Amino acid sequence: MPNANAEAQRRWRQRQKEKRQQELTQATAPQDVFREPFFQVFPPDEQVSSQYCQSLELAGITAPLFEDDRGPEAYTLDDLDELEAKFVFGEDSGTSLGRAEVMIGCLIKAAEGLADEVNTYKRTEIKARLAEIEASDLSDPAKKKAALKEATRLNKMLDQLDKQVRWTFPAWKVTG
């Protein structure tokens, strides 16, 4: 009996695996739904005054505008052949909408990478200040009290840097 149950479980897992694979193959953005090109719906004159452009400009980055229906492979600075571009950007990225979706992912990754570098820098500097406090002369009670207060403040900063933050975005990807 236990073998029959194990076999039933194995068949059920196989069916679930096949179902997931079928969903993944069908999980492409339905092109028949998105008929009007994204660059026409979000024209350059609206882009310039949008939060998208203004935020990048505040950061000193010239915002790329969507002026035609070319996908991300037409704008990348990496030398990718057609096969690599499909692998990197996905099958359905060859339009202005696909370019926007790829840009969203890349901007998130860029923000994550920059946040990691800033976090590492701040940790290094805070630890250096803590080491300076430990190496300092704490024989005077007033200096010791100030040093302990500063060490507490610095350790709270380190605790803050241990935390992860979460930002929410409206969903931008859909599947069939």
VENTAWO-V407169 format. One record per residue. N is the residue number from 1. RES is the residue in one small letter. PSI is psi in whole degrees, 0 to 359 (none if undefined). NEAR is the number of other ideal C-beta (glycine too) atoms within 10 Angstrom. D_LAST is the distance of its C-alpha to the last C-alpha in Angstrom with 2 decimals. Layout:
N/RES/PSI/NEAR/D_LAST, N/RES/PSI/NEAR/D_LAST
//
This chain:
1/m/314/5/41.12, 2/p/327/6/39.56, 3/n/323/7/38.45, 4/a/321/8/36.68, 5/n/318/9/34.79, 6/a/320/10/33.89, 7/e/320/10/32.69, 8/a/319/10/30.53, 9/q/317/10/29.02, 10/r/316/10/28.43, 11/r/319/10/26.66, 12/w/315/10/24.50, 13/r/320/10/23.56, 14/q/316/10/22.82, 15/r/319/10/20.50, 16/q/320/10/18.68, 17/k/315/10/18.54, 18/e/321/10/17.20, 19/k/316/10/14.49, 20/r/318/11/13.47, 21/q/320/10/13.72, 22/q/319/10/11.59, 23/e/321/11/8.73, 24/l/321/10/9.54, 25/t/332/9/9.68, 26/q/356/10/6.26, 27/a/46/12/5.08, 28/t/153/13/5.73, 29/a/128/19/5.67, 30/p/108/11/5.59, 31/q/334/11/9.38, 32/d/345/6/10.45, 33/v/317/8/9.73, 34/f/79/15/11.74, 35/r/316/6/14.79, 36/e/129/8/17.67, 37/p/142/14/18.35, 38/f/320/16/18.46, 39/f/337/20/22.13, 40/q/330/11/23.08, 41/v/331/12/21.68, 42/f/72/16/23.34, 43/p/157/12/26.56, 44/p/324/11/29.11, 45/d/330/8/31.61, 46/e/327/11/29.22, 47/q/317/16/28.16, 48/v/324/13/31.83, 49/s/8/9/32.41, 50/s/164/13/29.17, 51/q/326/7/29.11, 52/y/304/20/27.21, 53/c/317/18/30.19, 54/q/321/12/32.90, 55/s/317/12/31.88, 56/l/320/15/31.84, 57/e/324/12/35.12, 58/l/329/8/36.74, 59/a/359/8/35.96, 60/g/20/6/37.61, 61/i/127/12/34.52, 62/t/121/8/34.01, 63/a/130/16/30.48, 64/p/131/15/28.63, 65/l/153/15/27.79, 66/f/96/23/24.91, 67/e/350/11/27.09, 68/d/183/12/25.11, 69/d/19/16/21.72, 70/r/148/15/22.56, 71/g/185/21/20.37, 72/p/333/24/21.78, 73/e/337/20/23.48, 74/a/344/11/25.83, 75/y/348/11/26.99, 76/t/149/16/27.23, 77/l/354/4/30.80, 78/d/147/8/30.23, 79/d/101/6/31.07, 80/l/137/14/27.99, 81/d/177/9/27.75, 82/e/319/8/24.66, 83/l/316/8/23.62, 84/e/320/13/24.25, 85/a/319/18/22.33, 86/k/323/15/19.14, 87/f/315/11/19.81, 88/v/313/14/20.67, 89/f/342/20/18.21, 90/g/161/17/15.20, 91/e/320/10/14.16, 92/d/29/16/12.46, 93/s/5/19/15.23, 94/g/25/18/17.64, 95/t/175/21/17.60, 96/s/327/20/19.15, 97/l/315/23/15.89, 98/g/321/22/15.33, 99/r/317/25/18.99, 100/a/317/19/18.74, 101/e/319/22/16.09, 102/v/319/19/18.36, 103/m/320/16/21.35, 104/i/311/14/20.17, 105/g/318/14/19.87, 106/c/321/12/23.18, 107/l/321/14/24.95, 108/i/315/12/24.07, 109/k/320/10/25.39, 110/a/316/11/28.43, 111/a/320/11/29.21, 112/e/316/9/28.97, 113/g/317/10/31.29, 114/l/319/10/33.74, 115/a/321/12/33.85, 116/d/317/10/34.72, 117/e/317/9/37.51, 118/v/319/11/38.94, 119/n/313/12/38.85, 120/t/316/11/40.73, 121/y/311/10/43.25, 122/k/320/14/43.98, 123/r/315/14/44.43, 124/t/315/9/46.87, 125/e/319/12/48.85, 126/i/317/17/49.05, 127/k/325/12/50.22, 128/a/321/10/52.81, 129/r/323/14/54.13, 130/l/320/16/54.38, 131/a/322/10/56.30, 132/e/320/11/58.62, 133/i/316/14/59.31, 134/e/326/10/60.09, 135/a/348/8/62.42, 136/s/163/11/64.23, 137/d/116/8/67.57, 138/l/30/14/67.00, 139/s/329/7/70.67, 140/d/127/10/70.96, 141/p/324/8/69.57, 142/a/317/7/68.20, 143/k/321/12/66.37, 144/k/318/13/65.07, 145/k/316/11/63.74, 146/a/321/13/62.00, 147/a/319/17/60.57, 148/l/321/12/59.20, 149/k/317/10/57.64, 150/e/320/14/56.01, 151/a/321/14/54.85, 152/t/316/10/53.24, 153/r/316/11/51.46, 154/l/321/17/50.24, 155/n/326/12/49.02, 156/k/322/11/47.03, 157/m/317/15/45.40, 158/l/319/13/44.53, 159/d/320/9/43.05, 160/q/322/9/40.84, 161/l/343/13/39.65, 162/d/339/8/38.70, 163/k/153/6/36.02, 164/q/147/5/32.36, 165/v/155/5/30.93, 166/r/132/4/27.51, 167/w/142/6/26.06, 168/t/144/4/23.15, 169/f/153/7/20.72, 170/p/148/4/18.22, 171/a/140/5/14.62, 172/w/351/10/13.53, 173/k/139/9/10.39, 174/v/156/12/6.92, 175/t/164/10/3.77, 176/g/none/11/0.00
//
